[in-house]
Amino acid sequence: MERHALVRQHLHIIEQVLRDHQHWQGSAPGAEAFESTQPFCLDTLQPTEWLQWVLIPRMHALIEARHPLPVDFAIAPYYEMALDATHAGREPLLKALQELDALFASDKN
């Protein structure tokens, strides 16, 4: 399967995990939440919000425009630290993020 299609498939998996564990939101946070200068908007968004409102839409935009995808991309390590052991859906979300990261780690040419 073509790389862009694989990434799109994994983004859908991440979305489904968020939905399955009631972390998918019906409305976006206020505009000020996206003005953060911190990685992952950690001062303005919850980790799952960043996935829904930043990562997933931006990656879909890259795919739709057929732009090059990032290299050396790894977000699972942040989520391993950001989500405590009691976080609903932690394990399936980490698995999905690790699989997404693997798509970028294998393309280090």
Backbone as JSON Lines, residues from 0, in Angstrom:
{"i":0,"aa":"M","n":[0.85,-1.18,0.0],"ca":[0.0,0.0,0.0],"c":[0.9,1.25,0.0]}
{"i":1,"aa":"E","n":[0.5,2.22,-0.75],"ca":[1.25,3.47,-0.87],"c":[1.33,4.17,0.49]}
{"i":2,"aa":"R","n":[2.46,4.83,0.74],"ca":[2.75,5.41,2.06],"c":[1.68,6.4,2.52]}
{"i":3,"aa":"H","n":[1.25,7.29,1.65],"ca":[0.21,8.25,2.03],"c":[-1.05,7.53,2.48]}
{"i":4,"aa":"A","n":[-1.4,6.47,1.78],"ca":[-2.61,5.7,2.12],"c":[-2.43,5.0,3.47]}
{"i":5,"aa":"L","n":[-1.24,4.49,3.74],"ca":[-0.97,3.85,5.03],"c":[-1.09,4.85,6.18]}
{"i":6,"aa":"V","n":[-0.54,6.03,5.97],"ca":[-0.63,7.06,7.01],"c":[-2.09,7.43,7.24]}
{"i":7,"aa":"R","n":[-2.85,7.61,6.16],"ca":[-4.27,7.94,6.28],"c":[-5.0,6.85,7.07]}
{"i":8,"aa":"Q","n":[-4.7,5.6,6.77],"ca":[-5.32,4.47,7.48],"c":[-5.0,4.54,8.97]}
{"i":9,"aa":"H","n":[-3.77,4.85,9.32],"ca":[-3.39,4.92,10.73],"c":[-4.02,6.12,11.43]}
{"i":10,"aa":"L","n":[-4.21,7.21,10.71],"ca":[-4.9,8.36,11.3],"c":[-6.35,7.99,11.62]}
{"i":11,"aa":"H","n":[-6.97,7.2,10.76],"ca":[-8.34,6.75,11.03],"c":[-8.39,5.82,12.24]}
{"i":12,"aa":"I","n":[-7.37,5.0,12.39],"ca":[-7.29,4.1,13.56],"c":[-7.18,4.93,14.84]}
{"i":13,"aa":"I","n":[-6.32,5.94,14.82],"ca":[-6.16,6.81,16.0],"c":[-7.48,7.5,16.32]}
{"i":14,"aa":"E","n":[-8.15,8.01,15.3],"ca":[-9.46,8.63,15.51],"c":[-10.44,7.65,16.13]}
{"i":15,"aa":"Q","n":[-10.46,6.43,15.63],"ca":[-11.4,5.44,16.17],"c":[-11.1,5.11,17.63]}
{"i":16,"aa":"V","n":[-9.83,5.01,17.98],"ca":[-9.46,4.77,19.38],"c":[-9.95,5.92,20.25]}
{"i":17,"aa":"L","n":[-9.75,7.15,19.79],"ca":[-10.23,8.3,20.55],"c":[-11.74,8.26,20.72]}
{"i":18,"aa":"R","n":[-12.44,7.9,19.66],"ca":[-13.91,7.8,19.73],"c":[-14.34,6.67,20.67]}
{"i":19,"aa":"D","n":[-13.69,5.52,20.54],"ca":[-14.06,4.36,21.36],"c":[-13.92,4.63,22.85]}
{"i":20,"aa":"H","n":[-13.01,5.53,23.21],"ca":[-12.75,5.8,24.62],"c":[-13.23,7.19,25.05]}
{"i":21,"aa":"Q","n":[-14.18,7.72,24.29],"ca":[-14.84,8.99,24.59],"c":[-13.88,10.17,24.73]}
{"i":22,"aa":"H","n":[-12.86,10.21,23.88],"ca":[-11.94,11.34,23.86],"c":[-12.12,12.2,22.62]}
{"i":23,"aa":"W","n":[-13.08,11.87,21.78],"ca":[-13.33,12.65,20.57],"c":[-14.34,13.73,20.92]}
{"i":24,"aa":"Q","n":[-14.03,14.97,20.59],"ca":[-14.87,16.1,20.98],"c":[-15.73,16.57,19.8]}
{"i":25,"aa":"G","n":[-16.91,17.08,20.13],"ca":[-17.83,17.57,19.12],"c":[-17.53,18.97,18.64]}
{"i":26,"aa":"S","n":[-16.8,19.73,19.43],"ca":[-16.48,21.1,19.01],"c":[-15.04,21.43,19.4]}
{"i":27,"aa":"A","n":[-14.44,22.27,18.58],"ca":[-13.03,22.62,18.77],"c":[-12.85,23.58,19.94]}
{"i":28,"aa":"P","n":[-11.7,23.52,20.58],"ca":[-11.37,24.51,21.62],"c":[-11.31,25.9,20.98]}
{"i":29,"aa":"G","n":[-11.3,26.94,21.8],"ca":[-11.2,28.3,21.31],"c":[-9.91,28.54,20.55]}
{"i":30,"aa":"A","n":[-9.91,29.53,19.69],"ca":[-8.75,29.84,18.85],"c":[-7.48,30.06,19.66]}
{"i":31,"aa":"E","n":[-7.61,30.61,20.86],"ca":[-6.42,30.88,21.68],"c":[-5.68,29.6,22.07]}
{"i":32,"aa":"A","n":[-6.37,28.48,22.09],"ca":[-5.73,27.21,22.43],"c":[-4.69,26.8,21.38]}
{"i":33,"aa":"F","n":[-4.87,27.28,20.16],"ca":[-3.97,26.91,19.07],"c":[-2.83,27.91,18.9]}
{"i":34,"aa":"E","n":[-2.79,28.93,19.71],"ca":[-1.74,29.94,19.63],"c":[-0.54,29.6,20.52]}
{"i":35,"aa":"S","n":[-0.57,28.47,21.13],"ca":[0.51,28.04,22.01],"c":[1.82,27.94,21.25]}
{"i":36,"aa":"T","n":[2.91,28.22,21.93],"ca":[4.24,28.03,21.34],"c":[4.9,26.77,21.9]}
{"i":37,"aa":"Q","n":[4.21,26.07,22.77],"ca":[4.74,24.85,23.38],"c":[4.53,23.65,22.45]}
{"i":38,"aa":"P","n":[5.44,22.69,22.47],"ca":[5.21,21.47,21.7],"c":[3.9,20.82,22.15]}
{"i":39,"aa":"F","n":[3.17,20.27,21.2],"ca":[1.9,19.6,21.47],"c":[0.88,20.53,22.14]}
{"i":40,"aa":"C","n":[1.11,21.82,22.08],"ca":[0.23,22.81,22.75],"c":[-0.03,22.36,24.19]}
{"i":41,"aa":"L","n":[1.0,21.85,24.84],"ca":[0.8,21.24,26.15],"c":[0.29,22.19,27.22]}
{"i":42,"aa":"D","n":[0.42,23.48,26.98],"ca":[-0.09,24.45,27.95],"c":[-1.55,24.85,27.68]}
{"i":43,"aa":"T","n":[-2.1,24.44,26.52],"ca":[-3.46,24.86,26.19],"c":[-4.4,23.72,25.79]}
{"i":44,"aa":"L","n":[-3.85,22.58,25.42],"ca":[-4.67,21.45,24.99],"c":[-4.31,20.2,25.78]}
{"i":45,"aa":"Q","n":[-5.29,19.35,25.99],"ca":[-5.03,18.02,26.53],"c":[-4.36,17.2,25.43]}
{"i":46,"aa":"P","n":[-3.59,16.18,25.78],"ca":[-2.91,15.39,24.74],"c":[-3.85,14.84,23.67]}
{"i":47,"aa":"T","n":[-5.01,14.37,24.08],"ca":[-5.94,13.81,23.09],"c":[-6.55,14.91,22.22]}
{"i":48,"aa":"E","n":[-6.68,16.11,22.77],"ca":[-7.18,17.23,21.97],"c":[-6.18,17.58,20.87]}
{"i":49,"aa":"W","n":[-4.9,17.56,21.2],"ca":[-3.88,17.87,20.21],"c":[-3.95,16.89,19.04]}
{"i":50,"aa":"L","n":[-4.15,15.62,19.36],"ca":[-4.28,14.63,18.28],"c":[-5.46,14.98,17.37]}
{"i":51,"aa":"Q","n":[-6.61,15.24,17.98],"ca":[-7.82,15.5,17.21],"c":[-7.76,16.8,16.43]}
{"i":52,"aa":"W","n":[-7.3,17.85,17.05],"ca":[-7.42,19.18,16.45],"c":[-6.17,19.67,15.74]}
{"i":53,"aa":"V","n":[-5.03,19.0,15.95],"ca":[-3.8,19.45,15.31],"c":[-3.22,18.35,14.43]}
{"i":54,"aa":"L","n":[-2.79,17.26,15.01],"ca":[-2.1,16.22,14.24],"c":[-2.96,15.66,13.11]}
{"i":55,"aa":"I","n":[-4.13,15.16,13.45],"ca":[-4.95,14.48,12.44],"c":[-5.31,15.42,11.28]}
{"i":56,"aa":"P","n":[-5.82,16.63,11.55],"ca":[-6.15,17.49,10.4],"c":[-4.93,17.92,9.58]}
{"i":57,"aa":"R","n":[-3.82,18.19,10.25],"ca":[-2.63,18.62,9.5],"c":[-2.06,17.49,8.64]}
{"i":58,"aa":"M","n":[-2.07,16.3,9.17],"ca":[-1.59,15.16,8.38],"c":[-2.52,14.9,7.2]}
{"i":59,"aa":"H","n":[-3.83,14.97,7.43],"ca":[-4.77,14.79,6.32],"c":[-4.55,15.87,5.25]}
{"i":60,"aa":"A","n":[-4.28,17.1,5.67],"ca":[-4.04,18.18,4.71],"c":[-2.79,17.9,3.86]}
{"i":61,"aa":"L","n":[-1.74,17.39,4.49],"ca":[-0.54,17.03,3.74],"c":[-0.84,15.93,2.72]}
{"i":62,"aa":"I","n":[-1.6,14.94,3.17],"ca":[-1.94,13.81,2.3],"c":[-2.79,14.28,1.13]}
{"i":63,"aa":"E","n":[-3.82,15.06,1.41],"ca":[-4.72,15.54,0.36],"c":[-3.96,16.38,-0.67]}
{"i":64,"aa":"A","n":[-3.02,17.18,-0.22],"ca":[-2.26,18.04,-1.13],"c":[-1.09,17.29,-1.79]}
{"i":65,"aa":"R","n":[-0.89,16.04,-1.4],"ca":[0.2,15.21,-1.91],"c":[1.57,15.83,-1.61]}
{"i":66,"aa":"H","n":[1.65,16.52,-0.46],"ca":[2.92,17.09,-0.02],"c":[3.77,15.99,0.6]}
{"i":67,"aa":"P","n":[5.06,16.19,0.69],"ca":[5.91,15.21,1.36],"c":[5.5,15.09,2.83]}
{"i":68,"aa":"L","n":[5.59,13.89,3.33],"ca":[5.27,13.64,4.73],"c":[6.52,13.83,5.58]}
{"i":69,"aa":"P","n":[6.35,14.12,6.86],"ca":[7.52,14.34,7.73],"c":[8.42,13.1,7.8]}
{"i":70,"aa":"V","n":[9.65,13.33,8.15],"ca":[10.59,12.23,8.41],"c":[11.03,12.34,9.86]}
{"i":71,"aa":"D","n":[11.53,11.23,10.38],"ca":[11.97,11.17,11.78],"c":[10.88,11.65,12.73]}
{"i":72,"aa":"F","n":[9.69,11.22,12.49],"ca":[8.49,11.63,13.21],"c":[8.23,10.62,14.31]}
{"i":73,"aa":"A","n":[8.09,11.07,15.54],"ca":[7.8,10.16,16.65],"c":[7.04,10.92,17.73]}
{"i":74,"aa":"I","n":[5.78,10.55,17.91],"ca":[4.98,11.18,18.95],"c":[4.62,10.24,20.09]}
{"i":75,"aa":"A","n":[4.76,8.94,19.86],"ca":[4.4,7.98,20.9],"c":[5.18,8.2,22.2]}
{"i":76,"aa":"P","n":[6.47,8.52,22.15],"ca":[7.19,8.73,23.42],"c":[6.56,9.82,24.28]}
{"i":77,"aa":"Y","n":[6.1,10.9,23.67],"ca":[5.43,11.95,24.45],"c":[4.17,11.39,25.12]}
{"i":78,"aa":"Y","n":[3.4,10.63,24.38],"ca":[2.15,10.1,24.92],"c":[2.39,9.04,25.98]}
{"i":79,"aa":"E","n":[3.5,8.33,25.91],"ca":[3.84,7.38,26.97],"c":[4.01,8.11,28.29]}
{"i":80,"aa":"M","n":[4.53,9.33,28.22],"ca":[4.74,10.12,29.43],"c":[3.49,10.92,29.8]}
{"i":81,"aa":"A","n":[2.79,11.44,28.82],"ca":[1.67,12.36,29.06],"c":[0.41,11.65,29.57]}
{"i":82,"aa":"L","n":[0.23,10.4,29.2],"ca":[-0.97,9.67,29.62],"c":[-0.63,8.73,30.75]}
{"i":83,"aa":"D","n":[-1.24,8.95,31.91],"ca":[-0.92,8.07,33.03],"c":[-1.58,6.7,32.83]}
{"i":84,"aa":"A","n":[-1.17,5.77,33.65],"ca":[-1.6,4.37,33.5],"c":[-3.11,4.18,33.6]}
{"i":85,"aa":"T","n":[-3.81,5.1,34.25],"ca":[-5.25,4.96,34.42],"c":[-6.04,5.66,33.31]}
{"i":86,"aa":"H","n":[-5.36,6.28,32.37],"ca":[-6.03,7.01,31.29],"c":[-6.82,6.03,30.42]}
{"i":87,"aa":"A","n":[-8.1,6.32,30.25],"ca":[-8.96,5.45,29.44],"c":[-8.44,5.38,28.01]}
{"i":88,"aa":"G","n":[-8.17,4.18,27.55],"ca":[-7.71,3.97,26.19],"c":[-6.22,4.14,25.99]}
{"i":89,"aa":"R","n":[-5.46,4.24,27.08],"ca":[-4.03,4.5,26.96],"c":[-3.32,3.46,26.09]}
{"i":90,"aa":"E","n":[-3.52,2.2,26.4],"ca":[-2.78,1.15,25.68],"c":[-3.12,1.08,24.2]}
{"i":91,"aa":"P","n":[-4.42,1.06,23.82],"ca":[-4.7,1.04,22.38],"c":[-4.23,2.32,21.67]}
{"i":92,"aa":"L","n":[-4.29,3.45,22.35],"ca":[-3.82,4.68,21.74],"c":[-2.31,4.65,21.54]}
{"i":93,"aa":"L","n":[-1.58,4.19,22.55],"ca":[-0.12,4.09,22.41],"c":[0.25,3.14,21.28]}
{"i":94,"aa":"K","n":[-0.45,2.04,21.18],"ca":[-0.19,1.07,20.1],"c":[-0.4,1.73,18.74]}
{"i":95,"aa":"A","n":[-1.5,2.44,18.58],"ca":[-1.79,3.11,17.31],"c":[-0.74,4.18,16.99]}
{"i":96,"aa":"L","n":[-0.31,4.92,18.0],"ca":[0.7,5.95,17.78],"c":[2.06,5.35,17.45]}
{"i":97,"aa":"Q","n":[2.4,4.25,18.09],"ca":[3.66,3.57,17.8],"c":[3.67,3.04,16.37]}
{"i":98,"aa":"E","n":[2.52,2.55,15.92],"ca":[2.41,2.06,14.54],"c":[2.54,3.22,13.55]}
{"i":99,"aa":"L","n":[1.96,4.36,13.88],"ca":[2.11,5.54,13.02],"c":[3.58,5.97,12.99]}
{"i":100,"aa":"D","n":[4.21,6.05,14.14],"ca":[5.62,6.42,14.2],"c":[6.48,5.48,13.35]}
{"i":101,"aa":"A","n":[6.16,4.2,13.36],"ca":[6.95,3.22,12.6],"c":[6.91,3.51,11.11]}
{"i":102,"aa":"L","n":[5.82,4.06,10.62],"ca":[5.74,4.4,9.2],"c":[6.75,5.49,8.83]}
{"i":103,"aa":"F","n":[7.06,6.35,9.77],"ca":[8.02,7.43,9.52],"c":[9.44,7.0,9.85]}
{"i":104,"aa":"A","n":[9.61,6.15,10.82],"ca":[10.94,5.69,11.21],"c":[11.58,4.85,10.12]}
{"i":105,"aa":"S","n":[10.76,4.14,9.35],"ca":[11.31,3.26,8.31],"c":[11.7,4.02,7.06]}
{"i":106,"aa":"D","n":[11.46,5.32,7.02],"ca":[11.75,6.12,5.83],"c":[12.84,7.14,6.13]}
{"i":107,"aa":"K","n":[13.97,6.68,6.6],"ca":[15.05,7.59,7.0],"c":[16.16,7.63,5.97]}
{"i":108,"aa":"N","n":[15.83,7.89,4.7],"ca":[16.88,7.94,3.7],"c":[17.29,9.35,3.43]}
